[in-house]
């Protein structure tokens, strides 16, 4: 997020901070027509979004309603491996 492609609550994000409830994350206007974002917009709707966020593909925006609890994350994740990686 340090390249300025994303805005968090209408402000440029300069760090990989932890998200908060009620955050609005969107693609910066200058980045909207970049290839990865054009592809993402074209493929919007192919995957179901988690219940704790609301995706607005035509505006390239995500509304964070609540932060997820571990039980809501259906991706197979081994948390211990993440801890080990970031503790190095």
ABEGO torsion letter per residue (X at the ends): XAAGABBBGGBBBABBBBBBBGBBBBBBAAAAABAAAAAAAAABGABBBBAABBBBAAAGBBBBABBBBAAABABBBBAAAAAAAAAX
